[in-house]
Amino acid sequence: MTRAWLLLLAALGCTAEPSMVEPVAGEPAVRGRCDVDRGDAFVDCLDALEAAAPASFGHDALPDIVLGPPAPTGAGGSLDVASLGCGGRVTLGFAGAGIVDGDGDDVIVFENAFATADGSFAEPAQVLVSDDGETWFAFDCDAAGDADGCAGVTPTAAHDADDASVVARAGGDAFDLAAVGLTHARWLRLVDRTREHWPDGMWCEGAAAGFDLDAIAAVPR
């Protein structure tokens, strides 16, 4: 609804009904708590990794491999990742301020996408967020098409930890809490949708199958 219509409704004593975003049915609650604040912009804890076989890359280095800034920075194609496998999922949390809705995008997800002649190579995942760890809201993710709205599409551009929390310099895929009707979130879940994007299953085999999580940064407010 345009600003002009809102002003007209207000002048007539009317109020517009807010658009409601429905939570995702059947999403499980988090398993534990996230109490240790690492003191930076990145996720503080790994709640659960439910990888799909045969993915195992990076699992022996959990949780540290998915905490902190993306690495190596500025190049894309990082090997400092944990693979989810096709259909796998991971849930991570913030102990500090968490993700706060502000002007523009609020959280950035880094995968090891890399540039190609056609744009980038993507193993997409859908992003879900929750403030209480029980009720989850999902961002739209066109995994079967061009992966618009998904994570795992845009290569990392950041050259250091400071860049990684600044949308204009970070690269990765950024998301605005306002799109799902939240003003704050402490939990983020990634659900791999690689098989929809690559239906021949070519990228669902091997230890590094599916979405490869590098890092998650909340945009400072």
C-alpha positions as CSV (number, residue, x, y, z in Angstrom):
1,M,0.0,0.0,0.0
2,T,1.4,3.4,-1.0
3,R,2.1,6.2,1.5
4,A,-0.6,8.4,-0.2
5,W,-3.2,5.7,0.5
6,L,-2.1,5.4,4.1
7,L,-2.4,9.1,4.6
8,L,-5.8,9.2,3.0
9,L,-7.0,6.3,5.3
10,A,-5.6,8.1,8.3
11,A,-7.4,11.3,7.4
12,L,-10.7,9.3,7.1
13,G,-10.1,7.7,10.4
14,C,-9.4,4.3,9.0
15,T,-6.6,2.0,9.8
16,A,-5.0,-0.5,7.3
17,E,-4.9,-4.1,8.3
18,P,-1.2,-5.2,8.6
19,S,-0.1,-8.0,6.2
20,M,0.4,-11.2,8.2
21,V,3.1,-13.6,7.6
22,E,2.2,-17.2,8.5
23,P,4.7,-19.3,10.4
24,V,6.0,-22.5,8.9
25,A,4.0,-25.5,10.2
26,G,5.8,-28.5,11.6
27,E,9.2,-26.9,12.2
28,P,10.9,-28.4,15.3
29,A,11.9,-26.2,18.2
30,V,15.5,-25.6,19.1
31,R,17.1,-28.3,21.2
32,G,19.0,-26.2,23.7
33,R,20.0,-22.7,24.7
34,C,22.5,-20.2,23.3
35,D,24.0,-18.4,26.3
36,V,27.7,-17.6,25.4
37,D,28.1,-14.3,23.6
38,R,31.2,-14.4,21.5
39,G,31.2,-10.6,21.3
40,D,31.1,-10.2,17.6
41,A,28.5,-9.9,14.8
42,F,28.5,-13.6,14.0
43,V,26.4,-16.5,15.3
44,D,27.3,-17.7,18.8
45,C,26.3,-21.3,18.8
46,L,25.4,-24.4,16.8
47,D,22.1,-25.9,18.1
48,A,21.8,-28.8,15.7
49,L,23.2,-30.1,12.4
50,E,21.0,-32.7,10.6
51,A,23.1,-33.4,7.6
52,A,21.9,-35.7,4.8
53,A,24.1,-38.6,3.8
54,P,26.7,-38.8,2.4
55,A,27.7,-35.2,3.4
56,S,30.4,-35.1,6.1
57,F,32.8,-32.3,5.0
58,G,33.8,-30.0,7.8
59,H,31.8,-31.9,10.5
60,D,34.9,-32.9,12.4
61,A,35.6,-29.1,13.0
62,L,32.2,-28.2,14.3
63,P,31.1,-25.9,15.8
64,D,34.0,-23.6,15.3
65,I,34.0,-24.0,11.5
66,V,30.6,-22.2,11.2
67,L,31.2,-19.6,13.9
68,G,33.1,-16.3,13.4
69,P,33.6,-14.6,10.0
70,P,33.8,-16.2,6.6
71,A,37.2,-17.5,5.7
72,P,39.2,-17.2,3.6
73,T,37.7,-13.8,2.9
74,G,37.4,-11.9,-0.4
75,A,37.6,-14.9,-2.8
76,G,34.5,-17.1,-2.5
77,G,34.9,-20.9,-2.8
78,S,36.0,-21.3,0.8
79,L,36.9,-24.7,2.2
80,D,36.2,-23.5,5.8
81,V,32.7,-24.9,5.6
82,A,30.3,-27.6,6.9
83,S,28.3,-29.4,4.2
84,L,24.6,-30.1,4.8
85,G,23.9,-32.6,2.1
86,C,20.8,-32.5,-0.1
87,G,17.8,-31.9,2.2
88,G,20.0,-31.4,5.3
89,R,19.5,-28.6,7.7
90,V,21.4,-26.7,10.4
91,T,20.1,-24.4,13.2
92,L,22.3,-21.7,14.8
93,G,21.7,-19.1,17.5
94,F,22.8,-15.7,18.8
95,A,23.3,-15.1,22.5
96,G,23.8,-11.4,22.3
97,A,21.7,-8.8,20.5
98,G,20.8,-11.2,17.8
99,I,19.3,-10.1,14.5
100,V,17.5,-6.7,14.8
101,D,15.3,-5.3,12.1
102,G,16.6,-2.0,10.9
103,D,17.0,0.0,7.7
104,G,17.6,-2.5,4.9
105,D,18.9,-6.1,5.2
106,D,19.6,-7.4,8.7
107,V,21.5,-10.7,8.4
108,I,24.0,-12.2,5.9
109,V,24.5,-15.9,5.1
110,F,27.8,-16.9,3.6
111,E,28.3,-20.1,1.6
112,N,31.2,-21.0,-0.7
113,A,29.4,-19.9,-3.9
114,F,31.9,-18.9,-6.6
115,A,31.6,-16.8,-9.7
116,T,31.0,-18.4,-13.1
117,A,30.5,-17.1,-16.6
118,D,26.8,-17.2,-16.1
119,G,26.8,-15.5,-12.7
120,S,27.6,-17.9,-9.8
121,F,27.5,-21.6,-8.9
122,A,24.8,-22.1,-6.3
123,E,23.8,-24.9,-3.9
124,P,20.9,-23.1,-2.4
125,A,19.2,-23.3,1.0
126,Q,16.1,-21.7,2.3
127,V,16.5,-19.4,5.3
128,L,14.1,-19.6,8.3
129,V,14.3,-17.4,11.4
130,S,12.7,-17.5,14.9
131,D,12.9,-15.3,18.0
132,D,11.7,-17.8,20.5
133,G,13.2,-20.9,19.0
134,E,9.7,-22.5,18.5
135,T,7.8,-20.4,15.9
136,W,9.6,-20.2,12.5
137,F,9.2,-17.9,9.6
138,A,10.6,-18.6,6.1
139,F,12.0,-16.3,3.5
140,D,10.8,-17.1,-0.1
141,C,13.4,-19.2,-2.0
142,D,13.0,-20.0,-5.6
143,A,15.2,-23.1,-5.5
144,A,13.7,-24.7,-8.6
145,G,14.3,-21.6,-10.6
146,D,17.2,-19.1,-10.4
147,A,17.5,-19.5,-6.6
148,D,16.2,-15.9,-6.1
149,G,15.7,-15.4,-2.3
150,C,17.8,-18.3,-1.3
151,A,21.1,-18.4,0.5
152,G,24.2,-20.0,-1.2
153,V,24.0,-17.9,-4.3
154,T,26.3,-14.9,-4.0
155,P,30.1,-15.3,-3.5
156,T,31.7,-13.9,-0.5
157,A,33.3,-10.5,-1.1
158,A,34.5,-9.5,2.4
159,H,38.2,-9.1,3.0
160,D,38.0,-9.0,6.8
161,A,35.6,-9.5,9.7
162,D,34.4,-5.9,9.7
163,D,33.5,-6.1,6.0
164,A,31.6,-9.3,6.6
165,S,28.9,-7.5,8.6
166,V,28.4,-4.6,6.2
167,V,25.9,-5.5,3.5
168,A,27.6,-3.3,0.8
169,R,31.0,-4.9,1.3
170,A,30.2,-8.4,2.5
171,G,28.9,-10.4,-0.5
172,G,27.0,-13.5,0.6
173,D,23.2,-13.4,0.7
174,A,21.4,-10.8,2.8
175,F,17.9,-10.9,4.3
176,D,15.5,-8.4,5.8
177,L,13.5,-9.5,8.8
178,A,10.7,-7.2,7.7
179,A,10.0,-9.5,4.8
180,V,8.8,-12.2,7.3
181,G,7.2,-9.8,9.7
182,L,9.8,-10.0,12.6
183,T,11.5,-7.1,14.4
184,H,14.0,-9.4,16.1
185,A,15.3,-13.0,15.8
186,R,17.8,-15.1,17.9
187,W,17.7,-18.2,15.8
188,L,18.4,-19.0,12.1
189,R,17.8,-22.3,10.3
190,L,19.1,-23.3,6.9
191,V,17.3,-26.0,4.9
192,D,19.2,-27.3,1.9
193,R,17.3,-27.2,-1.4
194,T,20.1,-28.2,-3.8
195,R,18.2,-31.1,-5.3
196,E,15.4,-28.8,-6.6
197,H,18.0,-26.5,-8.2
198,W,20.0,-29.4,-9.7
199,P,17.4,-32.2,-10.2
200,D,19.8,-34.6,-11.8
201,G,21.3,-35.0,-8.3
202,M,24.8,-34.4,-9.5
203,W,25.7,-32.2,-6.5
204,C,24.1,-34.5,-4.0
205,E,26.9,-37.0,-3.9
206,G,30.1,-37.1,-1.9
207,A,31.3,-35.6,1.4
208,A,30.7,-32.0,0.3
209,A,27.2,-32.5,-1.1
210,G,24.7,-29.7,-0.9
211,F,24.8,-26.3,0.8
212,D,28.2,-25.5,2.4
213,L,27.8,-23.2,5.4
214,D,30.7,-20.8,6.0
215,A,29.4,-18.1,8.4
216,I,26.4,-16.0,9.4
217,A,26.6,-12.3,10.4
218,A,24.0,-10.1,12.0
219,V,24.1,-6.5,10.7
220,P,25.1,-4.3,13.7
221,R,22.4,-1.9,14.8
